Amino acid sequence: MSTQTVLNETIQVVTFTISEKSSKKGNYAVPIDQVKEIKIVEAITKIPKSKPYVRGVMNLRGKIIPIIDVNKKIGLSNSNTTEIEKQRILVADVNDTLTGLLVDEVNEVLRISTKDVEESPQGAFEENYIKGIAKMNEKLIILVDVSKFLNETKEHIKNDTSMNAKSVEIESEDIVENNNDEIIPEIEAIINQDA
């Protein structure tokens, strides 16, 4: 058996845990080639009116990246069981876009045989970012497709942003209509040209 064949039959993943509502920890993994680095949780700046799973943004060596709370995103959040000092941020690099994934704890890097991975039961999960379920040492590890996970997240954020923009646009028009007498003629001419 050649080395190439062996490499094709395994995938290397970073495993992490997420606290479930029963105070049990679920085991998850993402392909190592989609993880640029693992960071200790530092200052995260909150963003107003964002989805509950968007923890905020952080500065990564001069680049601002969004931080997604994986617990909240997949609906397993239980803040009572999370040990803050063990939390980590997996900096994912998908399509040259960096995003931080906040997880409860990073465990290890594993090489999983593809024969130990089963497809997720059809219809069992609403989300399509579950790549499969691996069986290792009597444990089940849920494999997350980071590309799909982040693309779905981007769509939600994009929709929120466009809804907020429409809201601001409507509010701005209301202000202009309500204050029509107070607008100087030069500005009124510009507004009328744009309308």
BAZA-572870 format. One line per 8 residues: number of its first residue (from 0); their letters; for each residue y, x, z of N, C-alpha, C, O. Coordinates in steps of 0.001 Angstrom, whole numbers, always signed. Example, Ala and Ser with C-alpha at 12.3 -4.5 7.8 and 13.67 -1.06 7.14 Angstrom:
REM BAZA-572870
0> AS> -5690,+13190,+7800,-4500,+12300,+7800,-3300,+13200,+7800,-3319,+14236,+8465 | -2250,+12850,+7080,-1060,+13670,+7140,+30,+12900,+7870,+1138,+13409,+8039
***
This chain:
REM BAZA-572870
0> MSTQTVLN> -1171,+839,+0,+0,+0,+0,+1241,+890,+0,+1345,+1810,+811 | +2170,+622,-895,+3362,+1461,-1003,+4404,+1078,+50,+4359,-4,+635 | +5342,+2002,+270,+6429,+1752,+1217,+7278,+578,+743,+7718,-236,+1555 | +7512,+486,-564,+8314,-604,-1121,+7692,-1954,-785,+8409,-2890,-431 | +6381,-2068,-888,+5699,-3322,-578,+5889,-3682,+889,+6145,-4842,+1209 | +5767,-2713,+1776,+5944,-2960,+3206,+7361,-3449,+3485,+7548,-4396,+4249 | +8371,-2808,+2868,+9753,-3205,+3085,+10015,-4617,+2589,+10778,-5358,+3208 | +9389,-5001,+1474,+9581,-6334,+932,+8944,-7407,+1806,+9309,-8579,+1706
8> ETIQVVTF> +8004,-7029,+2655,+7304,-8010,+3472,+7896,-8153,+4865,+7371,-8909,+5683 | +8972,-7446,+5146,+9623,-7572,+6450,+11122,-7757,+6269,+11709,-7365,+5261 | +11715,-8368,+7281,+13169,-8461,+7308,+13636,-7923,+8652,+12988,-8124,+9679 | +14763,-7242,+8628,+15309,-6695,+9859,+16431,-7623,+10328,+17321,-7980,+9557 | +16374,-8004,+11599,+17321,-8973,+12134,+17910,-8510,+13465,+17319,-7696,+14174 | +19079,-9042,+13784,+19679,-8875,+15106,+19383,-10169,+15854,+19733,-11252,+15386 | +18738,-10060,+17018,+18410,-11265,+17780,+19447,-11491,+18876,+20003,-10548,+19440 | +19686,-12755,+19154,+20631,-13126,+20207,+20171,-14422,+20855,+19337,-15147,+20313
16> TISEKSSK> +20730,-14697,+22020,+20362,-15928,+22721,+21565,-16844,+22844,+22720,-16417,+22858 | +21237,-18120,+22932,+22232,-19157,+23149,+21704,-20025,+24277,+20548,-20446,+24253 | +22545,-20295,+25262,+22144,-21146,+26382,+22054,-22587,+25916,+22977,-23119,+25300 | +20927,-23205,+26220,+20739,-24600,+25863,+21058,-25469,+27069,+21216,-24964,+28181 | +21150,-26767,+26850,+21548,-27685,+27917,+20596,-27668,+29103,+21000,-27983,+30222 | +19356,-27310,+28881,+18382,-27288,+29970,+18449,-25978,+30755,+17566,-25698,+31565 | +19471,-25190,+30525,+19672,-23856,+31115,+18617,-22860,+30654,+18484,-21772,+31215 | +17874,-23243,+29632,+16926,-22353,+28979,+17690,-21643,+27868,+18682,-22169,+27364
24> KGNYAVPI> +17244,-20473,+27490,+17924,-19754,+26413,+17115,-19858,+25132,+15906,-19627,+25121 | +17806,-20212,+24045,+17175,-20268,+22741,+17310,-18924,+22053,+18320,-18239,+22214 | +16305,-18546,+21293,+16303,-17264,+20582,+16670,-17484,+19117,+16072,-18311,+18429 | +17656,-16733,+18660,+18154,-16844,+17297,+18249,-15448,+16696,+18216,-14445,+17410 | +18366,-15401,+15377,+18491,-14110,+14703,+19265,-14278,+13402,+19239,-15334,+12769 | +19952,-13209,+13026,+20629,-13150,+11731,+20221,-11852,+11049,+19962,-10854,+11721 | +20161,-11854,+9716,+19794,-10627,+9001,+20770,-9500,+9328,+21984,-9702,+9351 | +20231,-8329,+9576,+21073,-7193,+9985,+22045,-6781,+8883,+23111,-6239,+9173
32> DQVKEIKI> +21690,-7031,+7627,+22589,-6634,+6543,+23853,-7498,+6480,+24790,-7168,+5754 | +23882,-8598,+7235,+25078,-9437,+7279,+25926,-9163,+8528,+26973,-9782,+8717 | +25472,-8241,+9374,+26213,-7910,+10597,+26854,-6540,+10433,+26165,-5532,+10277 | +28172,-6518,+10471,+28898,-5255,+10311,+28932,-4475,+11620,+28773,-3254,+11624 | +29142,-5184,+12736,+29158,-4536,+14046,+29010,-5578,+15147,+29107,-6781,+14906 | +28774,-5089,+16357,+28662,-5940,+17539,+29748,-5497,+18507,+29832,-4319,+18856 | +30587,-6446,+18946,+31738,-6121,+19793,+31623,-6794,+21153,+31068,-7886,+21282 | +32159,-6120,+22160,+32352,-6747,+23466,+33500,-7736,+23300,+34444,-7476,+22553
40> VEAITKIP> +33422,-8863,+23993,+34469,-9878,+23869,+35766,-9349,+24475,+35823,-8972,+25645 | +36798,-9336,+23643,+38125,-8898,+24076,+39070,-10082,+23963,+38631,-11232,+23965 | +40347,-9812,+23866,+41350,-10878,+23792,+41163,-11725,+22536,+41181,-11221,+21413 | +40983,-13022,+22759,+40884,-13978,+21658,+42085,-14909,+21774,+42326,-15496,+22828 | +42833,-15039,+20685,+44007,-15901,+20662,+43606,-17279,+20152,+43068,-17409,+19053 | +43870,-18304,+20952,+43513,-19674,+20567,+44416,-20159,+19442,+45564,-19733,+19310 | +43858,-21074,+18625,+44613,-21657,+17524,+44751,-23154,+17797,+43741,-23839,+17956 | +45977,-23674,+17855,+46157,-25105,+18131,+45534,-25978,+17045,+45513,-25605,+15872
48> KSKPYVRG> +45034,-27130,+17443,+44484,-28156,+16544,+43318,-27659,+15702,+43091,-28173,+14606 | +42582,-26679,+16186,+41418,-26209,+15429,+40175,-26958,+15910,+40203,-27621,+16947 | +39107,-26848,+15162,+37834,-27466,+15543,+37398,-26908,+16893,+37750,-25777,+17227 | +36641,-27674,+17676,+36203,-27197,+18994,+35396,-25900,+18937,+35423,-25117,+19887 | +34683,-25664,+17839,+33861,-24457,+17746,+34649,-23226,+17294,+34109,-22120,+17301 | +35905,-23396,+16905,+36737,-22248,+16540,+37404,-21764,+17824,+38351,-22381,+18313 | +36907,-20663,+18361,+37409,-20145,+19636,+38820,-19595,+19468,+39620,-19639,+20403 | +39128,-19074,+18275,+40448,-18506,+18013,+40340,-17366,+17021,+39458,-17359,+16162
56> VMNLRGKI> +41247,-16398,+17143,+41241,-15223,+16272,+41362,-13971,+17132,+41833,-14022,+18268 | +40925,-12846,+16567,+41097,-11569,+17261,+41485,-10490,+16264,+41249,-10613,+15062 | +42076,-9447,+16782,+42506,-8319,+15975,+41375,-7293,+15954,+41005,-6740,+16990 | +40834,-7047,+14772,+39781,-6052,+14606,+40352,-4902,+13782,+40362,-4953,+12552 | +40822,-3874,+14465,+41418,-2703,+13819,+42461,-3091,+12762,+42427,-2616,+11627 | +43384,-3965,+13169,+44479,-4360,+12293,+44180,-5537,+11391,+45073,-6003,+10682 | +42968,-6028,+11393,+42614,-7178,+10565,+42350,-8376,+11479,+41584,-8268,+12437 | +42975,-9504,+11191,+42803,-10710,+12000,+41575,-11458,+11488,+41489,-11793,+10307
64> IPIIDVNK> +40610,-11720,+12404,+39391,-12430,+12002,+39193,-13658,+12894,+39504,-13620,+14084 | +38668,-14759,+12311,+38378,-15942,+13121,+37136,-15713,+13981,+36226,-14983,+13588 | +37105,-16343,+15154,+35957,-16255,+16053,+35346,-17648,+16180,+36005,-18591,+16617 | +34077,-17762,+15792,+33343,-19025,+15851,+32410,-18990,+17055,+31613,-18063,+17195 | +32505,-19993,+17923,+31619,-20116,+19079,+30317,-20749,+18585,+30265,-21952,+18331 | +29282,-19945,+18452,+28016,-20413,+17880,+27421,-21535,+18728,+26873,-22492,+18181 | +27519,-21434,+20055,+27021,-22501,+20940,+27606,-23849,+20553,+26878,-24823,+20361 | +28929,-23895,+20440,+29597,-25158,+20132,+29326,-25599,+18705,+29191,-26792,+18434
72> KIGLSNSN> +29247,-24645,+17797,+29032,-24985,+16383,+27701,-25693,+16177,+27605,-26634,+15389 | +26668,-25235,+16892,+25359,-25864,+16683,+25038,-26912,+17749,+23931,-27450,+17784 | +26006,-27198,+18615,+25856,-28293,+19560,+24998,-28001,+20770,+24429,-28930,+21345 | +24881,-26749,+21182,+24055,-26405,+22340,+24874,-25843,+23492,+24323,-25197,+24383 | +26159,-26076,+23485,+27037,-25464,+24486,+26711,-25926,+25896,+26577,-27119,+26169 | +26588,-24956,+26774,+26421,-25228,+28199,+27099,-24101,+28952,+26458,-23128,+29349 | +28400,-24239,+29143,+29189,-23144,+29707,+28756,-22746,+31114,+29066,-21639,+31554 | +28050,-23616,+31831,+27633,-23286,+33196,+26608,-22165,+33234,+26505,-21460,+34238
80> TTEIEKQR> +25846,-21987,+32156,+24789,-20981,+32170,+25177,-19702,+31443,+24395,-18752,+31405 | +26367,-19665,+30870,+26793,-18495,+30112,+27392,-17442,+31037,+28306,-17727,+31812 | +26868,-16228,+30946,+27430,-15110,+31701,+28426,-14400,+30795,+28049,-13738,+29828 | +29694,-14549,+31125,+30776,-14038,+30281,+30611,-12557,+29958,+30853,-12143,+28825 | +30202,-11754,+30940,+30106,-10303,+30709,+28997,-9937,+29723,+28998,-8829,+29187 | +28053,-10846,+29474,+26987,-10557,+28508,+27325,-11048,+27104,+26650,-10683,+26141 | +28357,-11867,+26980,+28715,-12395,+25670,+29110,-11266,+24728,+29679,-10255,+25141 | +28794,-11464,+23456,+29138,-10490,+22426,+29641,-11220,+21183,+29413,-12416,+20997
88> ILVADVND> +30326,-10464,+20350,+30769,-10987,+19061,+30037,-10220,+17977,+30162,-9000,+17866 | +29269,-10953,+17176,+28628,-10371,+15994,+29653,-10487,+14873,+30016,-11596,+14480 | +30119,-9369,+14359,+31077,-9402,+13255,+30264,-9484,+11971,+29634,-8517,+11544 | +30300,-10676,+11366,+29520,-10923,+10153,+30376,-10629,+8932,+31565,-10946,+8898 | +29752,-10018,+7932,+30426,-9705,+6677,+29702,-10455,+5572,+28618,-10061,+5142 | +30316,-11543,+5117,+29726,-12353,+4056,+30751,-12479,+2939,+31864,-12958,+3156 | +30373,-12051,+1756,+31264,-12089,+588,+32603,-11403,+883,+33667,-11916,+535 | +32529,-10239,+1528,+33714,-9442,+1872,+34699,-10172,+2790,+35887,-9849,+2814
96> TLTGLLVD> +34205,-11147,+3537,+35021,-11848,+4521,+34417,-11621,+5893,+33239,-11899,+6115 | +35232,-11114,+6820,+34755,-10860,+8178,+35008,-12076,+9058,+36085,-12670,+9024 | +33999,-12439,+9849,+34101,-13530,+10808,+33344,-13120,+12056,+32259,-12546,+11963 | +33904,-13408,+13225,+33232,-13106,+14481,+32409,-14289,+14949,+32894,-15420,+14980 | +31158,-14026,+15316,+30274,-15061,+15853,+30078,-14784,+17337,+29439,-13798,+17706 | +30618,-15638,+18182,+30499,-15471,+19626,+29143,-16003,+20082,+28832,-17178,+19884 | +28338,-15128,+20695,+27005,-15514,+21187,+26895,-15152,+22665,+27684,-14359,+23178 | +25910,-15741,+23344,+25768,-15505,+24785,+25292,-14098,+25112,+25739,-13494,+26087
104> EVNEVLRI> +24393,-13586,+24301,+23836,-12258,+24585,+23136,-11731,+23337,+22424,-12472,+22660 | +23339,-10459,+23036,+22604,-9821,+21941,+21420,-9105,+22564,+21573,-8365,+23536 | +20233,-9328,+21998,+19020,-8774,+22596,+18585,-7461,+21969,+18592,-6417,+22621 | +18207,-7522,+20696,+17644,-6332,+20063,+17635,-6489,+18550,+17916,-7559,+18011 | +17307,-5398,+17887,+17087,-5419,+16444,+15582,-5404,+16240,+14874,-4553,+16779 | +15104,-6361,+15451,+13664,-6478,+15203,+13373,-6432,+13718,+14218,-6765,+12886 | +12174,-6016,+13408,+11657,-6123,+12048,+10605,-7226,+12101,+9606,-7112,+12812 | +10838,-8293,+11343,+9943,-9452,+11354,+9193,-9515,+10036,+9783,-9399,+8962
112> STKDVEES> +7899,-9697,+10134,+7075,-9851,+8940,+7342,-11227,+8329,+7399,-12227,+9044 | +7505,-11273,+7019,+7774,-12551,+6362,+6617,-13528,+6523,+6814,-14740,+6429 | +5417,-13019,+6763,+4277,-13925,+6971,+4368,-14650,+8313,+3696,-15660,+8521 | +5201,-14136,+9224,+5403,-14777,+10528,+6562,-15776,+10517,+6904,-16350,+11551 | +7160,-15977,+9347,+8294,-16898,+9234,+7847,-18163,+8509,+7289,-18108,+7413 | +8106,-19299,+9145,+7811,-20591,+8524,+9127,-21272,+8187,+10134,-21089,+8871 | +9099,-22060,+7121,+10294,-22827,+6783,+10550,-23826,+7893,+9619,-24293,+8549 | +11821,-24153,+8101,+12123,-25153,+9128,+11603,-26505,+8642,+11664,-26807,+7450
120> PQGAFEEN> +11091,-27317,+9572,+10550,-28618,+9172,+11605,-29430,+8429,+12741,-29559,+8886 | +11216,-29971,+7281,+12157,-30701,+6441,+12693,-31922,+7187,+11931,-32698,+7762 | +13998,-32074,+7167,+14632,-33209,+7833,+14775,-33044,+9333,+15349,-33911,+9993 | +14269,-31956,+9887,+14344,-31757,+11340,+15739,-31349,+11783,+16131,-31610,+12920 | +16493,-30709,+10891,+17829,-30245,+11245,+18836,-30855,+10289,+18600,-30914,+9082 | +19961,-31310,+10828,+21032,-31830,+9980,+21637,-30711,+9148,+21908,-30881,+7959 | +21841,-29588,+9775,+22490,-28477,+9110,+21496,-27741,+8220,+20300,-27698,+8506 | +22006,-27168,+7144,+21129,-26456,+6218,+21191,-24952,+6412,+20739,-24206,+5544
128> YIKGIAKM> +21739,-24484,+7533,+21847,-23041,+7738,+20676,-22464,+8519,+20711,-21287,+8877 | +19655,-23240,+8792,+18446,-22721,+9427,+17539,-22219,+8305,+17019,-23004,+7513 | +17359,-20906,+8251,+16584,-20268,+7188,+15082,-20425,+7411,+14314,-20563,+6459 | +14680,-20404,+8670,+13269,-20515,+9005,+13068,-20253,+10484,+14020,-19999,+11221 | +11808,-20318,+10907,+11469,-20063,+12304,+10374,-19008,+12337,+9326,-19158,+11709 | +10635,-17936,+13082,+9672,-16831,+13180,+8924,-16921,+14505,+9480,-17321,+15527 | +7655,-16539,+14460,+6842,-16465,+15679,+6619,-14995,+15990,+6032,-14262,+15194 | +7100,-14568,+17166,+6928,-13174,+17577,+6620,-13112,+19061,+7382,-13623,+19882
136> NEKLIILV> +5504,-12487,+19404,+5142,-12291,+20813,+5274,-13574,+21631,+5912,-13581,+22684 | +4685,-14633,+21157,+4699,-15927,+21857,+6082,-16574,+21932,+6257,-17563,+22644 | +7065,-16036,+21212,+8407,-16621,+21195,+8696,-17165,+19804,+8199,-16649,+18803 | +9502,-18208,+19761,+10008,-18713,+18495,+11443,-18226,+18339,+12251,-18319,+19264 | +11744,-17706,+17157,+13092,-17209,+16858,+13610,-17973,+15645,+12996,-17952,+14579 | +14734,-18641,+15815,+15331,-19407,+14720,+16199,-18464,+13896,+17126,-17838,+14410 | +15877,-18374,+12606,+16623,-17498,+11692,+17794,-18271,+11089,+17608,-19316,+10465 | +18977,-17751,+11281,+20195,-18404,+10811,+20654,-17745,+9517,+20757,-16521,+9440
144> DVSKFLNE> +20930,-18559,+8503,+21497,-18068,+7251,+23015,-18020,+7441,+23688,-19047,+7359 | +23540,-16842,+7691,+24960,-16678,+8024,+25850,-17162,+6883,+26898,-17756,+7138 | +25460,-16923,+5635,+26276,-17361,+4495,+26490,-18865,+4532,+27622,-19335,+4418 | +25412,-19622,+4690,+25526,-21086,+4724,+26269,-21544,+5975,+27079,-22469,+5919 | +25993,-20903,+7089,+26648,-21235,+8358,+28160,-21098,+8225,+28911,-21982,+8637 | +28601,-19986,+7646,+30036,-19740,+7520,+30667,-20562,+6408,+31810,-20998,+6546 | +29948,-20788,+5302,+30504,-21606,+4227,+30765,-23021,+4714,+31804,-23606,+4405 | +29825,-23574,+5477,+30001,-24911,+6039,+31200,-24918,+6990,+31997,-25856,+6988
152> TKEHIKND> +31316,-23884,+7787,+32424,-23771,+8735,+33750,-23672,+7991,+34728,-24310,+8380 | +33791,-22870,+6916,+35020,-22717,+6127,+35462,-24055,+5554,+36654,-24361,+5541 | +34497,-24867,+5073,+34825,-26176,+4511,+35478,-27062,+5566,+36473,-27730,+5287 | +34919,-27072,+6784,+35497,-27878,+7865,+36911,-27400,+8170,+37824,-28214,+8312 | +37098,-26088,+8272,+38415,-25534,+8594,+39396,-25831,+7463,+40550,-26180,+7714 | +38934,-25691,+6208,+39782,-25958,+5050,+40234,-27421,+5054,+41406,-27709,+4812 | +39298,-28352,+5330,+39647,-29769,+5388,+40648,-30039,+6503,+41603,-30791,+6309 | +40440,-29435,+7664,+41375,-29594,+8782,+42754,-29091,+8398,+43762,-29739,+8680
160> TSMNAKSV> +42795,-27931,+7752,+44064,-27326,+7374,+44808,-28219,+6394,+46015,-28419,+6531 | +44091,-28763,+5393,+44762,-29607,+4407,+45231,-30909,+5048,+46289,-31423,+4685 | +44456,-31458,+6004,+44881,-32670,+6704,+46133,-32381,+7532,+47064,-33186,+7548 | +46162,-31233,+8222,+47337,-30867,+9009,+48548,-30662,+8103,+49663,-31041,+8460 | +48331,-30062,+6931,+49427,-29830,+5991,+49992,-31160,+5502,+51210,-31309,+5404 | +49117,-32142,+5189,+49582,-33455,+4748,+50373,-34129,+5860,+51399,-34760,+5607 | +49897,-33994,+7081,+50583,-34583,+8228,+51979,-34000,+8374,+52946,-34731,+8586 | +52079,-32684,+8262,+53377,-32017,+8377,+54282,-32441,+7234,+55476,-32661,+7438
168> EIESEDIV> +53715,-32561,+6004,+54504,-32949,+4848,+55080,-34348,+5051,+56257,-34573,+4769 | +54282,-35280,+5529,+54744,-36647,+5763,+55829,-36658,+6833,+56855,-37319,+6675 | +55600,-35921,+7930,+56592,-35860,+8995,+57903,-35296,+8465,+58971,-35780,+8840 | +57849,-34286,+7603,+59058,-33678,+7053,+59816,-34676,+6193,+61043,-34750,+6273 | +59099,-35454,+5360,+59751,-36444,+4517,+60425,-37505,+5369,+61537,-37934,+5061 | +59758,-37934,+6445,+60342,-38928,+7343,+61654,-38424,+7926,+62623,-39178,+8017 | +61693,-37176,+8316,+62900,-36603,+8907,+64028,-36604,+7884,+65164,-36944,+8215 | +63725,-36227,+6641,+64750,-36188,+5599,+65254,-37595,+5318,+66464,-37797,+5207
176> ENNNDEII> +64352,-38585,+5198,+64771,-39949,+4915,+65612,-40517,+6063,+66592,-41223,+5822 | +65241,-40219,+7286,+65948,-40759,+8441,+67314,-40112,+8648,+68177,-40709,+9291 | +67531,-38923,+8128,+68784,-38202,+8332,+69563,-38035,+7027,+70294,-37058,+6863 | +69413,-38963,+6116,+69990,-38843,+4788,+71503,-38631,+4823,+72034,-37871,+4013 | +72204,-39289,+5746,+73659,-39168,+5805,+74112,-37791,+6256,+75235,-37387,+5955 | +73272,-37065,+6967,+73672,-35794,+7546,+73389,-34598,+6632,+73720,-33467,+6986 | +72788,-34825,+5475,+72423,-33726,+4584,+73623,-33358,+3721,+74271,-34222,+3129 | +73907,-32061,+3660,+75023,-31631,+2821,+74634,-31825,+1356,+73455,-31717,+1020
184> PEIEAIIN> +75590,-32106,+486,+75300,-32453,-911,+74451,-31422,-1660,+73598,-31801,-2463 | +74670,-30122,-1413,+73905,-29093,-2116,+72410,-29202,-1796,+71569,-29082,-2687 | +72089,-29430,-523,+70683,-29548,-101,+70094,-30841,-650,+68945,-30864,-1091 | +70884,-31923,-623,+70402,-33206,-1130,+70047,-33083,-2611,+69055,-33662,-3054 | +70838,-32344,-3377,+70569,-32147,-4801,+69241,-31419,-5000,+68467,-31766,-5892 | +68980,-30412,-4170,+67717,-29667,-4269,+66540,-30576,-3923,+65510,-30546,-4597 | +66691,-31384,-2874,+65615,-32303,-2467,+65332,-33294,-3578,+64171,-33568,-3879 | +66376,-33838,-4193,+66192,-34815,-5262,+65549,-34190,-6492,+64797,-34863,-7197
192> QDA> +65828,-32912,-6767,+65189,-32223,-7895,+63694,-32094,-7660,+62901,-32268,-8585 | +63300,-31784,-6409,+61888,-31606,-6079,+61122,-32923,-6083,+59906,-32919,-6271 | +61797,-34042,-5882,+61117,-35340,-5752,+60625,-35872,-7063,+60036,-36952,-7108
***
